[in-house]
């Protein structure tokens, strides 16, 4: 075993100690000695910007990670993630050079090629892993467009895996089921996302997403109650360009005129009423478009709240 391998295995020294000091190296392109290490631990020429062939990597584990001296183990390397079908712990076979940086023989190159091919195949060993990999890849793209936070993404991955394990995808669209799991995760984590909004990002019909959501909720025994209308209030007021006083008034209306209607119906009626009271009038059409409901829903919710608050003198616009 070479001295370099001994250093790496023992963890007492880092890989950068075995590489020539950056100040003594020259750029492969322009010959400048002005080499710096970037955030990716690569040597970059400060003059021409060329990334050098030699990498400055810290391949050794942190001090105290070993168990021989009884010290507490610490984490080293990338963390696992439920957002990947292999939990972000894959095995890669890369490169056509040996440990010393020398090119390998043609026979070994052919062997490496076959090993890479078989490794790529066994990464997805069955239909469940294949469906999970494809589904999570699709969800990553949609989640980026929607701006979903990390905890929501993890919960969607968890629910979607449960869906696949229960064989619930048979006869159903994977994209529609992904939209349903996204909607369920948002409901469980109290994130204000409407069914219409999620369906539009997944390019599926709202009716199909709602059907798959009810099916998944029943089969997985998910206890998801109605969301509070207060969750949708800030977002809706922002879309309508309403001030903080109008938003506060709408909040007071929601608390005083409690209704058994759905959250979007309640918040649309409260926002419409508050916009009239605070002289920031918005039409029923504008409020309905912001809430994703119909004008009839806004009008009926408004009338019900007005009767409960004895505000019959306010006229619908």
C-alpha positions as CSV (number, residue, x, y, z in Angstrom):
1,X,0.0,0.0,0.0
2,X,1.4,3.4,-0.9
3,X,2.0,6.3,1.5
4,X,-1.0,8.2,0.0
5,X,-3.4,5.3,0.5
6,X,-2.1,4.8,4.1
7,X,-2.8,8.5,4.8
8,X,-6.3,8.3,3.3
9,X,-7.3,5.1,5.2
10,X,-5.9,6.3,8.5
11,X,-7.7,9.6,8.4
12,X,-4.7,11.4,9.9
13,X,-4.0,13.4,6.8
14,X,-6.0,14.8,3.9
15,X,-5.6,14.1,0.2
16,X,-4.6,17.7,-0.4
17,X,-1.4,17.0,1.6
18,X,-0.3,14.6,-1.1
19,X,-0.7,17.0,-3.9
20,X,1.9,19.6,-4.8
21,X,1.2,23.0,-3.3
22,X,-1.0,25.1,-5.5
23,X,1.5,28.0,-5.4
24,X,4.1,25.7,-7.0
25,X,1.9,24.5,-9.9
26,X,1.5,26.2,-13.3
27,X,-1.6,26.6,-15.3
28,X,-2.0,24.0,-18.1
29,X,-3.2,26.7,-20.4
30,X,-1.3,30.0,-19.9
31,X,1.5,28.9,-17.6
32,X,0.5,31.3,-14.8
33,X,1.2,30.3,-11.2
34,X,-1.8,32.2,-9.9
35,X,-3.9,29.2,-9.1
36,X,-6.7,29.3,-6.6
37,X,-9.1,26.7,-5.1
38,X,-12.8,27.4,-5.8
39,X,-15.9,26.3,-3.8
40,X,-15.9,22.9,-5.6
41,X,-12.3,22.1,-4.4
42,X,-10.9,22.5,-7.9
43,X,-7.7,24.4,-9.0
44,X,-8.6,27.3,-11.2
45,X,-6.3,29.7,-12.9
46,X,-6.9,33.2,-11.7
47,X,-5.7,34.7,-14.9
48,X,-7.3,32.7,-17.7
49,X,-10.0,30.8,-15.7
50,X,-9.0,27.3,-16.9
51,X,-9.9,24.5,-14.5
52,X,-6.8,22.4,-13.9
53,X,-6.7,18.6,-14.4
54,X,-5.6,17.9,-10.9
55,X,-8.3,18.2,-8.2
56,X,-7.7,19.3,-4.7
57,X,-10.0,17.0,-2.8
58,X,-10.3,16.4,0.9
59,X,-10.9,12.7,0.8
60,X,-10.1,11.9,4.4
61,X,-12.8,11.7,7.1
62,X,-12.8,14.3,9.8
63,X,-10.7,13.8,12.8
64,X,-12.4,11.7,15.5
65,X,-14.5,9.8,13.0
66,X,-12.8,6.5,13.7
67,X,-13.9,4.1,16.4
68,X,-10.5,2.6,17.3
69,X,-9.7,5.3,19.9
70,X,-13.2,5.2,21.3
71,X,-14.1,8.7,20.0
72,X,-17.6,9.5,18.9
73,X,-18.3,8.8,15.2
74,X,-19.3,11.8,13.1
75,X,-21.0,11.9,9.7
76,X,-18.8,12.0,6.6
77,X,-20.0,12.2,3.0
78,X,-23.4,13.1,1.5
79,X,-26.5,12.5,3.6
80,X,-29.2,10.1,2.6
81,X,-32.4,11.5,1.1
82,X,-35.9,10.0,0.8
83,X,-36.3,12.1,-2.3
84,X,-34.3,9.6,-4.3
85,X,-35.3,6.0,-4.9
86,X,-31.9,4.8,-3.7
87,X,-31.9,7.3,-0.8
88,X,-29.1,9.2,-2.4
89,X,-26.6,6.4,-1.7
90,X,-25.7,5.1,-5.2
91,X,-22.6,3.4,-6.3
92,X,-20.8,4.8,-9.4
93,X,-18.1,3.2,-11.5
94,X,-16.3,6.0,-13.2
95,X,-13.1,6.8,-15.2
96,X,-10.6,4.9,-17.3
97,X,-7.6,5.5,-15.2
98,X,-6.1,3.6,-12.2
99,X,-5.4,5.0,-8.7
100,X,-2.1,6.5,-9.9
101,X,-3.8,8.4,-12.8
102,X,-2.4,6.2,-15.5
103,X,-4.5,4.9,-18.4
104,X,-5.7,1.4,-18.1
105,X,-5.3,-1.3,-20.7
106,X,-7.8,-1.9,-23.5
107,X,-8.9,-5.2,-21.9
108,X,-9.6,-3.5,-18.6
109,X,-11.4,-0.7,-20.3
110,X,-13.8,-3.2,-21.8
111,X,-14.2,-4.8,-18.4
112,X,-15.0,-1.4,-16.9
113,X,-17.5,-0.6,-19.6
114,X,-19.4,-3.8,-18.9
115,X,-19.3,-3.2,-15.2
116,X,-20.7,0.4,-15.7
117,X,-23.5,-1.0,-17.8
118,X,-24.5,-3.6,-15.3
119,X,-24.2,-1.2,-12.4
120,X,-26.6,1.2,-14.2
121,X,-29.0,-1.6,-14.7
122,X,-29.0,-2.9,-11.1
123,X,-29.5,0.6,-9.7
124,X,-33.2,0.0,-10.7
125,X,-33.6,-3.6,-9.9
126,X,-37.4,-4.0,-10.1
127,X,-40.6,-2.4,-11.3
128,X,-41.3,-0.6,-8.0
129,X,-37.9,1.1,-8.0
130,X,-38.2,2.0,-11.6
131,X,-41.7,3.6,-11.1
132,X,-40.4,5.4,-7.9
133,X,-37.3,6.7,-9.8
134,X,-39.4,8.0,-12.7
135,X,-42.1,9.5,-10.5
136,X,-39.6,11.3,-8.2
137,X,-37.7,12.7,-11.1
138,X,-40.9,14.1,-12.5
139,X,-41.9,15.5,-9.2
140,X,-38.6,17.2,-8.7
141,X,-39.2,19.2,-11.9
142,X,-42.8,20.2,-10.8
143,X,-41.7,21.0,-7.2
144,X,-39.1,23.3,-8.5
145,X,-41.7,25.2,-10.6
146,X,-44.1,25.4,-7.6
147,X,-41.4,26.4,-5.2
148,X,-42.2,23.7,-2.7
149,X,-40.0,23.6,0.5
150,X,-37.9,20.6,1.4
151,X,-40.1,19.2,4.0
152,X,-43.0,19.0,1.6
153,X,-40.9,17.3,-1.0
154,X,-39.8,14.7,1.5
155,X,-43.4,14.0,2.5
156,X,-44.5,13.7,-1.1
157,X,-41.7,11.1,-1.7
158,X,-42.8,9.2,1.4
159,X,-46.5,9.1,0.4
160,X,-45.7,8.2,-3.2
161,X,-43.6,5.3,-2.1
162,X,-46.5,4.1,0.0
163,X,-48.8,4.4,-3.0
164,X,-46.5,2.2,-5.1
165,X,-46.0,-0.4,-2.3
166,X,-49.8,-0.7,-2.1
167,X,-50.1,-1.2,-5.9
168,X,-52.4,1.8,-6.1
169,X,-51.0,3.0,-9.4
170,X,-52.7,0.3,-11.5
171,X,-55.1,1.8,-13.9
172,X,-54.2,5.3,-12.9
173,X,-51.9,8.0,-14.3
174,X,-48.6,8.4,-12.5
175,X,-48.7,12.2,-13.0
176,X,-52.3,12.4,-11.6
177,X,-51.3,10.3,-8.6
178,X,-48.2,12.5,-8.0
179,X,-50.4,15.6,-8.1
180,X,-52.7,13.9,-5.6
181,X,-49.8,13.1,-3.2
182,X,-48.6,16.6,-3.6
183,X,-52.0,18.0,-2.6
184,X,-52.2,15.6,0.3
185,X,-48.8,16.6,1.6
186,X,-49.7,20.3,1.3
187,X,-52.9,19.6,3.3
188,X,-51.1,17.7,6.0
189,X,-48.3,20.3,6.3
190,X,-50.7,23.2,6.2
191,X,-49.3,24.7,3.0
192,X,-51.9,26.8,1.1
193,X,-52.0,25.2,-2.3
194,X,-55.3,24.7,-4.1
195,X,-56.3,21.7,-6.1
196,X,-56.6,23.8,-9.3
197,X,-53.1,25.2,-8.8
198,X,-51.5,21.8,-8.3
199,X,-53.4,20.3,-11.2
200,X,-52.2,23.1,-13.5
201,X,-48.6,22.4,-12.8
202,X,-49.0,18.6,-13.4
203,X,-51.0,19.2,-16.6
204,X,-53.8,16.9,-15.5
205,X,-57.5,17.5,-14.9
206,X,-58.7,18.7,-11.5
207,X,-61.3,16.1,-11.5
208,X,-58.8,13.3,-11.9
209,X,-56.5,14.7,-9.1
210,X,-59.5,15.0,-6.8
211,X,-60.6,11.4,-7.5
212,X,-57.1,10.0,-6.9
213,X,-56.7,12.1,-3.8
214,X,-59.9,10.7,-2.2
215,X,-58.8,7.1,-3.3
216,X,-55.4,7.5,-1.7
217,X,-56.7,9.1,1.4
218,X,-59.1,6.2,1.9
219,X,-56.6,3.4,1.1
220,X,-53.7,4.8,3.1
221,X,-56.1,5.8,6.0
222,X,-54.9,9.4,6.0
223,X,-56.6,11.6,8.5
224,X,-56.6,15.0,6.8
225,X,-59.2,17.5,8.0
226,X,-60.3,20.8,6.4
227,X,-57.7,23.5,6.1
228,X,-58.1,26.8,7.9
229,X,-59.2,29.6,5.6
230,X,-56.7,31.8,7.4
231,X,-53.9,29.9,5.5
232,X,-55.1,31.3,2.2
233,X,-55.7,34.8,3.3
234,X,-52.2,36.4,2.9
235,X,-51.6,34.8,-0.5
236,X,-55.0,35.9,-1.8
237,X,-54.7,39.5,-0.5
238,X,-51.3,39.7,-2.1
239,X,-52.6,38.5,-5.5
240,X,-55.4,41.1,-5.3
241,X,-53.0,43.9,-4.2
242,X,-55.0,44.6,-1.0
243,X,-53.4,46.5,2.0
244,X,-52.7,45.1,5.4
245,X,-55.8,46.8,6.9
246,X,-58.0,45.0,4.4
247,X,-56.3,41.8,5.2
248,X,-56.8,42.3,8.9
249,X,-60.5,43.2,8.4
250,X,-60.9,40.0,6.4
251,X,-59.3,38.0,9.2
252,X,-61.8,39.6,11.7
253,X,-64.7,38.7,9.4
254,X,-63.5,35.1,9.2
255,X,-63.4,34.8,13.0
256,X,-66.7,36.5,13.7
257,X,-68.8,35.0,10.8
258,X,-67.8,31.3,11.1
259,X,-69.2,29.1,8.4
260,X,-69.4,25.5,7.5
261,X,-68.3,26.2,3.9
262,X,-65.0,25.2,2.5
263,X,-61.9,27.3,3.3
264,X,-61.7,28.9,-0.2
265,X,-65.3,29.8,-0.1
266,X,-65.0,31.4,3.3
267,X,-61.9,33.4,2.5
268,X,-63.3,34.6,-0.8
269,X,-66.4,35.9,0.8
270,X,-64.5,37.6,3.7
271,X,-62.0,39.2,1.3
272,X,-64.7,40.5,-0.9
273,X,-66.6,42.0,2.1
274,X,-63.4,43.5,3.5
275,X,-62.5,45.1,0.2
276,X,-65.8,46.9,0.2
277,X,-65.6,48.0,3.9
278,X,-62.0,49.4,3.5
279,X,-62.7,51.1,0.1
280,X,-60.3,48.8,-1.8
281,X,-63.1,47.4,-3.9
282,X,-62.5,44.3,-6.0
283,X,-65.1,42.7,-8.2
284,X,-66.5,39.3,-7.6
285,X,-64.8,38.1,-10.7
286,X,-61.4,39.3,-9.5
287,X,-61.9,37.7,-6.1
288,X,-63.2,34.5,-7.7
289,X,-60.1,34.2,-10.0
290,X,-57.7,34.8,-7.1
291,X,-59.4,32.1,-5.0
292,X,-60.0,29.6,-7.8
293,X,-63.8,29.5,-7.2
294,X,-66.8,30.8,-9.1
295,X,-68.5,34.2,-8.8
296,X,-71.6,32.4,-7.4
297,X,-69.5,30.9,-4.6
298,X,-68.1,34.4,-3.7
299,X,-71.6,35.9,-3.8
300,X,-73.2,33.2,-1.7
301,X,-70.4,33.2,0.9
302,X,-70.6,37.0,1.1
303,X,-74.3,37.0,1.6
304,X,-74.1,34.4,4.4
305,X,-71.4,36.3,6.2
306,X,-73.3,39.6,5.8
307,X,-76.4,38.1,7.4
308,X,-74.4,36.7,10.3
309,X,-72.8,40.1,10.9
310,X,-76.0,42.1,10.3
311,X,-74.4,44.0,7.5
312,X,-77.3,43.9,5.0
313,X,-76.6,47.5,4.0
314,X,-73.5,46.5,2.1
315,X,-74.4,46.0,-1.5
316,X,-72.8,43.4,-3.8
317,X,-70.9,44.9,-6.7
